[in-house]
């Protein structure tokens, strides 16, 4: 009704004011002689109606403004949250405004109606303070074909990874990854990261994957292929890799020209690569990484890594007749160089992407006869996104073996990946391997990765 009155009033005023006056048809002389007529009663009535409507509109606006202000004040009090104190046997609720004014605590209030939030309501953001982000990722792999050296089953759920990740406090965060495989349940990684140390330092403490190269840091579900390269299998411990309990300290140097990260780590010496029976025999890892944006859609990432410590003592001494009481230390050293080139056009970011990566690794392993074996291996991988959810890639492998630098395995793979959603992926891969013994393997692999829950991002 109010809107109709306003529209009707405006329409009448527009008609009344827009009509040409009678004096407009007279000559200038006649206009000067004739005095202007007073406004009619209808025009005065319309003006009075407009004034009244304007006052009503201002009153309604003031009313709604007061209501909004009261609602904002109530939300502010709920967000701050009341503090509860116990005096004797009675529980008293004291609001921040009462505390600031120095007033006496108010007596307990009766229960409020369901339509209004209770006075002790907790902000929604605090509901997950003690509930970490939890996720489960399954990795199902199938294989068909012939490989004389493989014992992989034709169909198998190779891993189920359970992750718990949360912010501990403003200065630390925790990440735990439990890996359930056919061999049993293990802690793949579990560490706390201190993010607010002086001098721009970053400290990790717990069990983690060593920062050696690129593939060693990746979990199974984060790999771009079904399997890992031959150089990883032969020289860097395969699926487990360098994963051990220890500490990692990184120093970040970030500037507009170049991003640099220097990392030093120390581990207990109980992984698939480094093993020791002595408490004092630790293994150490160092890495220097440089990252730079070439343009708005291209960047390059280059790194160098070194690792050294006691080698695989038990496995290497089995065929050697050495007394049990004789201390033997078989040291091992690893040197790696990796480079990654990424291209992702901004205007076609969800349809086009190119990743090129390579790793070169040198392994020097001491032997019981005081000699040492130096082996070399590398891989080159390219992955191209040619549609919204489709990826096509290829990889070439070549690697010597850790105890025989003349025994080289060579392989090649082609793979296609389809992402139905961001929570699952389907991958097929053809793999050809030529082993040093002269035997070949032709295999077709397929993989299903599926995830539930919020899983944090891995290293870039």
C-alpha positions as a Markdown table, in Angstrom:
| # | Residue | x | y | z |
|---|---|---|---|---|
| 1 | Unk | 0.0 | 0.0 | 0.0 |
| 2 | Unk | 2.9 | 2.4 | 0.8 |
| 3 | Unk | 4.5 | 1.6 | -2.5 |
| 4 | Unk | 1.3 | 2.3 | -4.4 |
| 5 | Unk | 0.8 | 5.6 | -2.7 |
| 6 | Unk | 4.4 | 6.7 | -3.6 |
| 7 | Unk | 4.0 | 5.7 | -7.2 |
| 8 | Unk | 0.6 | 7.4 | -7.6 |
| 9 | Unk | 1.9 | 10.6 | -6.0 |
| 10 | Unk | 5.0 | 10.7 | -8.2 |
| 11 | Unk | 2.9 | 10.1 | -11.3 |
| 12 | Unk | 0.5 | 12.9 | -10.5 |
| 13 | Unk | 3.2 | 15.4 | -9.8 |
| 14 | Unk | 5.0 | 14.5 | -13.0 |
| 15 | Unk | 1.7 | 15.1 | -15.0 |
| 16 | Unk | 1.0 | 18.3 | -13.1 |
| 17 | Unk | 4.5 | 19.7 | -13.5 |
| 18 | Unk | 5.0 | 18.5 | -17.0 |
| 19 | Unk | 1.9 | 20.2 | -18.5 |
| 20 | Unk | 2.8 | 23.4 | -20.3 |
| 21 | Unk | 1.3 | 26.5 | -18.5 |
| 22 | Unk | -1.2 | 28.8 | -20.3 |
| 23 | Unk | 1.2 | 31.6 | -20.1 |
| 24 | Unk | 3.5 | 29.8 | -22.5 |
| 25 | Unk | 1.1 | 30.6 | -25.4 |
| 26 | Unk | 1.1 | 34.3 | -24.7 |
| 27 | Unk | 3.5 | 36.9 | -26.1 |
| 28 | Unk | 6.2 | 38.4 | -24.0 |
| 29 | Unk | 4.3 | 41.6 | -23.5 |
| 30 | Unk | 1.2 | 39.8 | -22.4 |
| 31 | Unk | 3.2 | 37.6 | -20.0 |
| 32 | Unk | 4.6 | 40.7 | -18.4 |
| 33 | Unk | 1.1 | 42.2 | -18.0 |
| 34 | Unk | -0.4 | 39.1 | -16.5 |
| 35 | Unk | 0.7 | 38.0 | -13.0 |
| 36 | Unk | 1.3 | 34.2 | -12.3 |
| 37 | Unk | -1.7 | 32.4 | -10.9 |
| 38 | Unk | -1.4 | 30.8 | -7.5 |
| 39 | Unk | -1.1 | 27.0 | -7.4 |
| 40 | Unk | -4.3 | 25.1 | -7.5 |
| 41 | Unk | -5.7 | 23.0 | -4.6 |
| 42 | Unk | -4.8 | 19.7 | -6.3 |
| 43 | Unk | -1.1 | 20.6 | -6.6 |
| 44 | Unk | -1.0 | 21.7 | -2.9 |
| 45 | Unk | -2.7 | 18.4 | -1.9 |
| 46 | Unk | -0.2 | 16.4 | -3.9 |
| 47 | Unk | 2.7 | 18.2 | -2.3 |
| 48 | Unk | 1.3 | 17.6 | 1.1 |
| 49 | Unk | 0.8 | 13.9 | 0.3 |
| 50 | Unk | 4.4 | 13.7 | -0.9 |
| 51 | Unk | 5.7 | 15.3 | 2.3 |
| 52 | Unk | 3.7 | 12.8 | 4.4 |
| 53 | Unk | 4.9 | 9.8 | 2.4 |
| 54 | Unk | 8.5 | 11.0 | 2.7 |
| 55 | Unk | 8.2 | 11.2 | 6.5 |
| 56 | Unk | 6.7 | 7.7 | 6.6 |
| 57 | Unk | 9.6 | 6.4 | 4.4 |
| 58 | Unk | 12.2 | 8.0 | 6.7 |
| 59 | Unk | 10.5 | 6.5 | 9.8 |
| 60 | Unk | 10.5 | 3.0 | 8.2 |
| 61 | Unk | 14.2 | 3.4 | 7.2 |
| 62 | Unk | 15.1 | 4.5 | 10.8 |
| 63 | Unk | 13.2 | 1.5 | 12.2 |
| 64 | Unk | 15.0 | -1.0 | 10.0 |
| 65 | Unk | 18.4 | 0.7 | 10.7 |
| 66 | Unk | 17.8 | 0.3 | 14.5 |
| 67 | Unk | 17.0 | -3.3 | 14.1 |
| 68 | Unk | 20.1 | -4.0 | 12.0 |
| 69 | Unk | 22.3 | -2.3 | 14.5 |
| 70 | Unk | 20.8 | -4.3 | 17.4 |
| 71 | Unk | 21.3 | -7.5 | 15.4 |
| 72 | Unk | 25.0 | -6.7 | 14.7 |
| 73 | Unk | 25.6 | -6.0 | 18.4 |
| 74 | Unk | 24.0 | -9.4 | 19.3 |
| 75 | Unk | 26.1 | -11.2 | 16.7 |
| 76 | Unk | 29.2 | -9.5 | 18.1 |
| 77 | Unk | 28.4 | -10.6 | 21.6 |
| 78 | Unk | 27.9 | -14.2 | 20.5 |
| 79 | Unk | 31.2 | -14.2 | 18.5 |
| 80 | Unk | 33.2 | -13.0 | 21.5 |
| 81 | Unk | 31.6 | -15.6 | 23.6 |
| 82 | Unk | 30.8 | -15.3 | 27.3 |
| 83 | Unk | 33.1 | -16.4 | 30.1 |
| 84 | Unk | 31.8 | -18.7 | 32.8 |
| 85 | Unk | 33.0 | -18.5 | 36.4 |
| 86 | Unk | 31.9 | -20.6 | 39.3 |
| 87 | Unk | 31.3 | -18.8 | 42.7 |
| 88 | Unk | 30.6 | -21.3 | 45.4 |
| 89 | Unk | 28.1 | -23.7 | 44.1 |
| 90 | Unk | 26.4 | -21.3 | 41.6 |
| 91 | Unk | 27.7 | -20.9 | 38.1 |
| 92 | Unk | 27.6 | -17.3 | 36.8 |
| 93 | Unk | 27.9 | -16.1 | 33.2 |
| 94 | Unk | 29.7 | -12.9 | 32.7 |
| 95 | Unk | 29.7 | -11.2 | 29.3 |
| 96 | Unk | 32.7 | -9.1 | 28.1 |
| 97 | Unk | 30.7 | -5.9 | 28.2 |
| 98 | Unk | 29.8 | -6.5 | 31.9 |
| 99 | Unk | 33.5 | -7.2 | 32.7 |
| 100 | Unk | 34.6 | -4.0 | 31.0 |
| 101 | Unk | 32.0 | -1.9 | 32.8 |
| 102 | Unk | 33.0 | -3.4 | 36.2 |
| 103 | Unk | 29.4 | -4.4 | 37.0 |
| 104 | Unk | 28.4 | -7.2 | 39.3 |
| 105 | Unk | 27.8 | -10.6 | 37.7 |
| 106 | Unk | 24.2 | -11.2 | 36.7 |
| 107 | Unk | 22.3 | -14.2 | 38.1 |
| 108 | Unk | 21.8 | -17.3 | 36.0 |
| 109 | Unk | 19.3 | -16.7 | 33.2 |
| 110 | Unk | 16.4 | -19.1 | 32.5 |
| 111 | Unk | 16.7 | -21.3 | 29.4 |
| 112 | Unk | 16.0 | -19.4 | 26.2 |
| 113 | Unk | 13.5 | -20.4 | 23.5 |
| 114 | Unk | 14.7 | -22.6 | 20.7 |
| 115 | Unk | 14.2 | -19.8 | 18.2 |
| 116 | Unk | 17.1 | -17.8 | 19.7 |
| 117 | Unk | 20.7 | -19.1 | 20.0 |
| 118 | Unk | 21.8 | -19.9 | 23.5 |
| 119 | Unk | 24.0 | -17.4 | 25.4 |
| 120 | Unk | 26.8 | -19.9 | 25.5 |
| 121 | Unk | 26.9 | -20.6 | 21.8 |
| 122 | Unk | 30.3 | -21.5 | 20.4 |
| 123 | Unk | 31.5 | -19.9 | 17.2 |
| 124 | Unk | 31.3 | -22.3 | 14.2 |
| 125 | Unk | 35.0 | -21.9 | 13.4 |
| 126 | Unk | 36.1 | -23.5 | 16.7 |
| 127 | Unk | 34.1 | -26.7 | 16.1 |
| 128 | Unk | 37.1 | -28.4 | 14.4 |
| 129 | Unk | 39.9 | -27.1 | 16.6 |
| 130 | Unk | 40.5 | -30.6 | 18.0 |
| 131 | Unk | 39.4 | -32.4 | 14.8 |
| 132 | Unk | 42.2 | -32.7 | 12.1 |
| 133 | Unk | 41.5 | -32.9 | 8.4 |
| 134 | Unk | 41.1 | -36.7 | 7.8 |
| 135 | Unk | 41.3 | -38.4 | 4.4 |
| 136 | Unk | 41.7 | -42.0 | 3.0 |
| 137 | Unk | 43.3 | -42.7 | -0.3 |
| 138 | Unk | 43.1 | -46.1 | -2.0 |
| 139 | Unk | 45.5 | -47.3 | -4.7 |
| 140 | Unk | 44.3 | -50.3 | -6.7 |
| 141 | Unk | 46.7 | -51.7 | -9.3 |
| 142 | Unk | 46.3 | -54.4 | -11.9 |
| 143 | Unk | 49.0 | -55.8 | -14.2 |
| 144 | Unk | 48.9 | -58.1 | -17.2 |
| 145 | Unk | 51.7 | -59.4 | -19.4 |
| 146 | Unk | 55.1 | -61.2 | -18.8 |
| 147 | Unk | 57.9 | -60.1 | -16.5 |
| 148 | Unk | 60.4 | -62.9 | -15.3 |
| 149 | Unk | 61.5 | -60.8 | -12.3 |
| 150 | Unk | 58.2 | -59.5 | -11.1 |
| 151 | Unk | 56.1 | -61.0 | -8.3 |
| 152 | Unk | 53.3 | -58.4 | -8.5 |
| 153 | Unk | 49.8 | -59.9 | -8.3 |
| 154 | Unk | 47.4 | -59.3 | -11.2 |
| 155 | Unk | 44.9 | -57.5 | -9.0 |
| 156 | Unk | 45.7 | -55.9 | -5.7 |
| 157 | Unk | 44.9 | -53.0 | -3.4 |
| 158 | Unk | 48.5 | -52.1 | -3.0 |
| 159 | Unk | 48.0 | -49.3 | -0.5 |
| 160 | Unk | 45.4 | -47.5 | 1.6 |
| 161 | Unk | 46.8 | -44.2 | 3.0 |
| 162 | Unk | 45.1 | -42.5 | 6.0 |
| 163 | Unk | 46.1 | -38.9 | 6.6 |
| 164 | Unk | 45.6 | -36.7 | 9.6 |
| 165 | Unk | 46.6 | -33.1 | 9.2 |
| 166 | Unk | 45.9 | -30.1 | 11.4 |
| 167 | Unk | 47.2 | -26.8 | 12.7 |
| 168 | Unk | 48.6 | -27.4 | 16.2 |
| 169 | Unk | 48.8 | -23.7 | 17.1 |
| 170 | Unk | 49.8 | -20.5 | 15.3 |
| 171 | Unk | 53.4 | -21.7 | 15.3 |
| 172 | Unk | 53.2 | -25.4 | 14.3 |
| 173 | Unk | 51.3 | -27.9 | 12.2 |
| 174 | Unk | 51.2 | -31.7 | 12.2 |
| 175 | Unk | 51.0 | -34.2 | 9.4 |
| 176 | Unk | 50.5 | -38.0 | 9.9 |
| 177 | Unk | 50.2 | -40.5 | 7.1 |
| 178 | Unk | 49.5 | -44.2 | 7.9 |
| 179 | Unk | 50.1 | -46.7 | 5.0 |
| 180 | Unk | 48.2 | -50.0 | 5.1 |
| 181 | Unk | 49.7 | -52.5 | 2.6 |
| 182 | Unk | 49.5 | -56.3 | 2.2 |
| 183 | Unk | 52.6 | -56.5 | 4.4 |
| 184 | Unk | 50.9 | -54.6 | 7.2 |
| 185 | Unk | 50.3 | -51.1 | 8.7 |
| 186 | Unk | 53.2 | -48.6 | 8.9 |
| 187 | Unk | 53.7 | -45.0 | 9.6 |
| 188 | Unk | 54.8 | -43.6 | 6.2 |
| 189 | Unk | 55.2 | -40.1 | 7.6 |
| 190 | Unk | 54.4 | -38.5 | 10.9 |
| 191 | Unk | 56.0 | -35.2 | 11.8 |
| 192 | Unk | 55.4 | -31.7 | 13.2 |
| 193 | Unk | 56.5 | -28.6 | 11.4 |
| 194 | Unk | 57.5 | -25.4 | 13.2 |
| 195 | Unk | 56.8 | -22.5 | 10.9 |
| 196 | Unk | 57.7 | -19.4 | 13.0 |
| 197 | Unk | 61.4 | -19.9 | 13.9 |
| 198 | Unk | 63.8 | -17.0 | 13.7 |
| 199 | Unk | 65.9 | -16.2 | 10.6 |
| 200 | Unk | 63.1 | -17.6 | 8.4 |
| 201 | Unk | 63.9 | -21.2 | 9.4 |
| 202 | Unk | 61.6 | -24.2 | 9.0 |
| 203 | Unk | 62.0 | -27.3 | 11.3 |
| 204 | Unk | 60.4 | -30.7 | 10.9 |
| 205 | Unk | 60.7 | -33.4 | 13.5 |
| 206 | Unk | 59.4 | -37.0 | 13.2 |
| 207 | Unk | 59.4 | -39.6 | 10.5 |
| 208 | Unk | 59.4 | -38.3 | 7.0 |
| 209 | Unk | 60.6 | -38.9 | 3.4 |
| 210 | Unk | 64.0 | -37.4 | 2.9 |
| 211 | Unk | 64.3 | -34.3 | 0.6 |
| 212 | Unk | 66.4 | -36.2 | -1.9 |
| 213 | Unk | 65.4 | -35.5 | -5.5 |
| 214 | Unk | 61.8 | -35.5 | -6.5 |
| 215 | Unk | 60.5 | -39.0 | -6.7 |
| 216 | Unk | 61.7 | -39.9 | -3.2 |
| 217 | Unk | 59.5 | -37.2 | -1.7 |
| 218 | Unk | 56.3 | -38.3 | -3.5 |
| 219 | Unk | 53.7 | -40.6 | -2.1 |
| 220 | Unk | 52.3 | -43.4 | -4.3 |
| 221 | Unk | 49.1 | -41.6 | -5.2 |
| 222 | Unk | 51.0 | -38.5 | -6.1 |
| 223 | Unk | 53.1 | -40.2 | -8.8 |
| 224 | Unk | 52.3 | -39.4 | -12.4 |
| 225 | Unk | 52.8 | -43.1 | -13.3 |
| 226 | Unk | 51.7 | -46.4 | -11.9 |
| 227 | Unk | 55.2 | -47.4 | -11.0 |
| 228 | Unk | 58.5 | -45.7 | -10.0 |
| 229 | Unk | 61.5 | -45.3 | -12.3 |
| 230 | Unk | 64.2 | -48.0 | -12.6 |
| 231 | Unk | 66.8 | -45.7 | -11.0 |
| 232 | Unk | 64.6 | -45.4 | -7.9 |
| 233 | Unk | 64.1 | -49.1 | -7.7 |
| 234 | Unk | 67.8 | -49.9 | -8.2 |
| 235 | Unk | 69.6 | -47.1 | -6.3 |
| 236 | Unk | 67.2 | -45.2 | -4.0 |
| 237 | Unk | 65.2 | -48.0 | -2.2 |
| 238 | Unk | 62.2 | -48.4 | -4.4 |
| 239 | Unk | 58.7 | -47.7 | -2.9 |
| 240 | Unk | 60.0 | -47.1 | 0.6 |
| 241 | Unk | 63.0 | -45.0 | -0.4 |
| 242 | Unk | 64.8 | -42.9 | 2.1 |
| 243 | Unk | 62.1 | -42.6 | 4.8 |
| 244 | Unk | 63.3 | -42.6 | 8.4 |
| 245 | Unk | 63.0 | -40.9 | 11.8 |
| 246 | Unk | 64.9 | -37.7 | 12.1 |
| 247 | Unk | 65.0 | -33.9 | 11.9 |
| 248 | Unk | 64.9 | -31.5 | 8.9 |
| 249 | Unk | 65.9 | -27.8 | 9.0 |
| 250 | Unk | 65.3 | -25.6 | 6.0 |
| 251 | Unk | 66.2 | -22.0 | 5.3 |
| 252 | Unk | 64.1 | -20.1 | 2.8 |
| 253 | Unk | 65.4 | -17.2 | 0.7 |
| 254 | Unk | 62.5 | -15.7 | -1.3 |
| 255 | Unk | 63.0 | -12.6 | -3.5 |
| 256 | Unk | 61.3 | -11.3 | -6.7 |
| 257 | Unk | 64.1 | -12.8 | -8.8 |
| 258 | Unk | 64.8 | -16.3 | -7.4 |
| 259 | Unk | 63.4 | -18.6 | -4.7 |
| 260 | Unk | 66.1 | -20.6 | -2.9 |
| 261 | Unk | 65.7 | -23.3 | -0.3 |
| 262 | Unk | 68.6 | -25.0 | 1.5 |
| 263 | Unk | 67.8 | -28.1 | 3.6 |
| 264 | Unk | 69.9 | -30.1 | 6.0 |
| 265 | Unk | 68.6 | -33.4 | 7.5 |
| 266 | Unk | 69.8 | -36.1 | 9.9 |
| 267 | Unk | 68.2 | -39.6 | 10.2 |
| 268 | Unk | 68.5 | -42.6 | 12.5 |
| 269 | Unk | 69.8 | -44.9 | 9.7 |
| 270 | Unk | 67.0 | -47.3 | 9.4 |
| 271 | Unk | 65.6 | -47.1 | 5.9 |
| 272 | Unk | 65.7 | -49.2 | 2.7 |
| 273 | Unk | 68.8 | -47.4 | 1.6 |
| 274 | Unk | 70.8 | -46.7 | 4.8 |
| 275 | Unk | 71.0 | -49.2 | 7.7 |
| 276 | Unk | 73.1 | -49.3 | 10.8 |
| 277 | Unk | 73.4 | -51.5 | 13.9 |
| 278 | Unk | 75.3 | -48.7 | 15.8 |
| 279 | Unk | 73.6 | -45.8 | 17.5 |
| 280 | Unk | 76.3 | -43.4 | 16.4 |
| 281 | Unk | 76.0 | -44.3 | 12.7 |
| 282 | Unk | 73.5 | -41.7 | 11.3 |
| 283 | Unk | 72.8 | -40.8 | 7.8 |
| 284 | Unk | 72.7 | -37.2 | 6.5 |
| 285 | Unk | 70.9 | -35.6 | 3.6 |
| 286 | Unk | 71.4 | -32.1 | 2.1 |
| 287 | Unk | 69.5 | -30.4 | -0.7 |
| 288 | Unk | 69.6 | -27.0 | -2.5 |
| 289 | Unk | 66.7 | -26.0 | -4.6 |
| 290 | Unk | 66.2 | -23.0 | -6.9 |
| 291 | Unk | 62.9 | -22.0 | -8.4 |
| 292 | Unk | 62.2 | -19.2 | -10.9 |
| 293 | Unk | 59.3 | -18.0 | -13.0 |
| 294 | Unk | 60.4 | -17.6 | -16.6 |
| 295 | Unk | 57.1 | -15.9 | -17.6 |
| 296 | Unk | 53.5 | -15.7 | -16.4 |
| 297 | Unk | 52.9 | -19.3 | -17.6 |
| 298 | Unk | 56.3 | -21.0 | -17.4 |
| 299 | Unk | 58.7 | -21.8 | -14.6 |
| 300 | Unk | 61.7 | -24.0 | -13.9 |
| 301 | Unk | 62.8 | -25.8 | -10.8 |
| 302 | Unk | 66.3 | -27.1 | -10.4 |
| 303 | Unk | 67.8 | -29.0 | -7.4 |
| 304 | Unk | 70.9 | -30.8 | -6.2 |
| 305 | Unk | 70.9 | -33.4 | -3.5 |
| 306 | Unk | 73.4 | -35.4 | -1.5 |
| 307 | Unk | 73.0 | -38.3 | 1.0 |
| 308 | Unk | 75.5 | -40.4 | 2.8 |
| 309 | Unk | 75.6 | -42.9 | 5.7 |
| 310 | Unk | 76.0 | -46.6 | 6.5 |
| 311 | Unk | 74.9 | -48.9 | 3.7 |
| 312 | Unk | 72.8 | -52.0 | 3.7 |
| 313 | Unk | 75.0 | -53.9 | 6.1 |
| 314 | Unk | 73.0 | -57.1 | 6.6 |
| 315 | Unk | 72.1 | -57.6 | 2.9 |
| 316 | Unk | 75.7 | -57.1 | 1.7 |
| 317 | Unk | 77.5 | -59.2 | 4.4 |
| 318 | Unk | 75.4 | -62.3 | 4.0 |
| 319 | Unk | 77.5 | -64.0 | 1.3 |
| 320 | Unk | 80.8 | -62.9 | 3.0 |
| 321 | Unk | 82.3 | -64.9 | 5.8 |
| 322 | Unk | 83.1 | -62.3 | 8.4 |
| 323 | Unk | 83.1 | -63.0 | 12.2 |
| 324 | Unk | 80.1 | -61.6 | 13.9 |
| 325 | Unk | 82.1 | -59.6 | 16.4 |
| 326 | Unk | 84.2 | -57.8 | 13.8 |
| 327 | Unk | 82.8 | -54.3 | 13.3 |
| 328 | Unk | 82.2 | -53.5 | 9.6 |
| 329 | Unk | 81.0 | -50.2 | 8.2 |
| 330 | Unk | 79.9 | -50.1 | 4.6 |
| 331 | Unk | 79.2 | -46.5 | 3.7 |
| 332 | Unk | 77.0 | -45.4 | 0.9 |
| 333 | Unk | 76.8 | -42.0 | -0.9 |
| 334 | Unk | 74.2 | -40.7 | -3.2 |
| 335 | Unk | 74.3 | -37.6 | -5.4 |
| 336 | Unk | 71.3 | -36.4 | -7.4 |
| 337 | Unk | 70.5 | -33.6 | -9.8 |
| 338 | Unk | 66.9 | -32.9 | -10.9 |
| 339 | Unk | 65.2 | -30.4 | -13.1 |
| 340 | Unk | 61.5 | -29.7 | -13.8 |
| 341 | Unk | 60.0 | -27.4 | -16.4 |
| 342 | Unk | 56.3 | -26.5 | -16.2 |
| 343 | Unk | 54.1 | -24.8 | -18.7 |
| 344 | Unk | 50.5 | -23.8 | -18.1 |
| 345 | Unk | 48.8 | -21.1 | -20.2 |
| 346 | Unk | 46.7 | -18.9 | -18.0 |
| 347 | Unk | 43.8 | -18.6 | -20.5 |
| 348 | Unk | 43.6 | -22.3 | -21.0 |
| 349 | Unk | 44.8 | -23.5 | -17.6 |
| 350 | Unk | 42.1 | -26.1 | -17.1 |
| 351 | Unk | 42.7 | -27.6 | -20.6 |
| 352 | Unk | 46.4 | -27.4 | -21.3 |
| 353 | Unk | 49.5 | -28.2 | -19.2 |
| 354 | Unk | 53.0 | -29.6 | -19.8 |
| 355 | Unk | 55.5 | -31.0 | -17.3 |
| 356 | Unk | 59.0 | -32.1 | -18.2 |
| 357 | Unk | 61.2 | -33.7 | -15.5 |
| 358 | Unk | 64.5 | -35.5 | -15.3 |
| 359 | Unk | 66.7 | -36.9 | -12.5 |
| 360 | Unk | 70.3 | -38.1 | -12.6 |
| 361 | Unk | 71.6 | -40.1 | -9.6 |
| 362 | Unk | 75.1 | -41.5 | -8.8 |
| 363 | Unk | 75.4 | -44.1 | -6.1 |
| 364 | Unk | 78.8 | -45.1 | -4.5 |
| 365 | Unk | 78.6 | -48.2 | -2.3 |
| 366 | Unk | 81.5 | -49.6 | -0.3 |
| 367 | Unk | 82.1 | -53.3 | -0.4 |
| 368 | Unk | 83.6 | -55.7 | 2.2 |
| 369 | Unk | 86.7 | -56.2 | 0.1 |
| 370 | Unk | 87.6 | -52.4 | 0.6 |
| 371 | Unk | 86.6 | -51.5 | -3.0 |
| 372 | Unk | 83.6 | -49.4 | -4.0 |
| 373 | Unk | 81.0 | -49.6 | -6.7 |
| 374 | Unk | 79.8 | -46.4 | -8.4 |
| 375 | Unk | 76.6 | -46.8 | -10.4 |
| 376 | Unk | 74.6 | -44.3 | -12.4 |
| 377 | Unk | 71.0 | -44.0 | -13.4 |
| 378 | Unk | 68.5 | -41.5 | -14.7 |
| 379 | Unk | 65.0 | -41.1 | -16.1 |
| 380 | Unk | 63.2 | -38.5 | -18.3 |
| 381 | Unk | 59.5 | -38.0 | -18.1 |
| 382 | Unk | 57.0 | -35.8 | -20.0 |
| 383 | Unk | 53.3 | -35.3 | -19.2 |
| 384 | Unk | 50.9 | -33.3 | -21.4 |
| 385 | Unk | 47.3 | -32.4 | -20.6 |
| 386 | Unk | 45.4 | -32.3 | -23.9 |
| 387 | Unk | 41.8 | -32.0 | -22.7 |
| 388 | Unk | 39.9 | -31.0 | -19.6 |
| 389 | Unk | 40.5 | -34.3 | -17.7 |
| 390 | Unk | 42.9 | -36.2 | -19.9 |
| 391 | Unk | 46.7 | -36.5 | -19.6 |
| 392 | Unk | 49.2 | -38.3 | -21.9 |
| 393 | Unk | 52.8 | -39.0 | -21.0 |
| 394 | Unk | 55.9 | -41.0 | -21.6 |
| 395 | Unk | 59.0 | -42.0 | -19.6 |
| 396 | Unk | 62.5 | -43.4 | -20.4 |
| 397 | Unk | 64.5 | -45.2 | -17.8 |
| 398 | Unk | 68.1 | -46.4 | -17.6 |
| 399 | Unk | 69.9 | -47.5 | -14.4 |
| 400 | Unk | 72.8 | -49.6 | -13.3 |
| 401 | Unk | 72.5 | -51.8 | -10.2 |
| 402 | Unk | 73.8 | -50.8 | -6.8 |
| 403 | Unk | 76.5 | -53.6 | -6.6 |
| 404 | Unk | 77.2 | -53.9 | -10.3 |
| 405 | Unk | 77.9 | -50.8 | -12.4 |
| 406 | Unk | 78.0 | -52.8 | -15.6 |
| 407 | Unk | 74.6 | -54.4 | -15.2 |
| 408 | Unk | 72.2 | -51.8 | -16.8 |
| 409 | Unk | 68.5 | -52.1 | -17.0 |
| 410 | Unk | 66.6 | -50.0 | -19.6 |
| 411 | Unk | 62.9 | -49.4 | -19.9 |
| 412 | Unk | 60.2 | -47.2 | -21.5 |
| 413 | Unk | 56.6 | -46.4 | -20.6 |
| 414 | Unk | 53.6 | -44.8 | -22.2 |
| 415 | Unk | 50.6 | -43.8 | -20.0 |
| 416 | Unk | 47.2 | -42.1 | -20.2 |
| 417 | Unk | 45.4 | -40.7 | -17.2 |
| 418 | Unk | 41.8 | -39.7 | -16.9 |
| 419 | Unk | 40.4 | -37.7 | -13.9 |
| 420 | Unk | 36.6 | -38.3 | -13.6 |
| 421 | Unk | 36.6 | -35.9 | -10.6 |
| 422 | Unk | 39.2 | -34.2 | -8.4 |
| 423 | Unk | 38.8 | -37.2 | -6.0 |
| 424 | Unk | 39.7 | -40.0 | -8.3 |
| 425 | Unk | 41.8 | -40.9 | -11.3 |
| 426 | Unk | 42.1 | -43.8 | -13.7 |
| 427 | Unk | 45.4 | -44.6 | -15.4 |
| 428 | Unk | 46.6 | -47.1 | -17.9 |
| 429 | Unk | 50.3 | -47.7 | -18.7 |
| 430 | Unk | 52.3 | -49.9 | -21.1 |
| 431 | Unk | 55.8 | -50.7 | -19.8 |
| 432 | Unk | 58.7 | -52.3 | -21.6 |
| 433 | Unk | 61.8 | -53.3 | -19.7 |
| 434 | Unk | 65.1 | -54.8 | -21.0 |
| 435 | Unk | 67.1 | -56.3 | -18.1 |
| 436 | Unk | 70.8 | -56.7 | -18.0 |
| 437 | Unk | 70.6 | -60.5 | -18.2 |
| 438 | Unk | 69.1 | -60.2 | -21.7 |
| 439 | Unk | 65.5 | -60.9 | -20.7 |
| 440 | Unk | 62.7 | -58.5 | -21.7 |
| 441 | Unk | 59.3 | -57.7 | -20.1 |
| 442 | Unk | 56.1 | -56.4 | -21.7 |
| 443 | Unk | 53.4 | -55.4 | -19.3 |
| 444 | Unk | 50.1 | -53.5 | -19.3 |
| 445 | Unk | 49.2 | -51.8 | -16.0 |
| 446 | Unk | 46.1 | -50.0 | -14.8 |
| 447 | Unk | 45.5 | -48.0 | -11.7 |
| 448 | Unk | 42.5 | -46.6 | -9.8 |
| 449 | Unk | 43.1 | -43.9 | -7.2 |
| 450 | Unk | 40.2 | -42.8 | -5.1 |
| 451 | Unk | 40.1 | -40.4 | -2.1 |
| 452 | Unk | 37.6 | -39.4 | 0.5 |
| 453 | Unk | 38.1 | -36.5 | 2.9 |
| 454 | Unk | 40.2 | -33.4 | 2.8 |
| 455 | Unk | 43.8 | -34.3 | 1.8 |
| 456 | Unk | 46.4 | -31.6 | 2.1 |
| 457 | Unk | 48.6 | -30.6 | -0.9 |
| 458 | Unk | 52.0 | -32.2 | -1.3 |
| 459 | Unk | 55.3 | -30.5 | -2.1 |
| 460 | Unk | 55.3 | -28.5 | -5.2 |
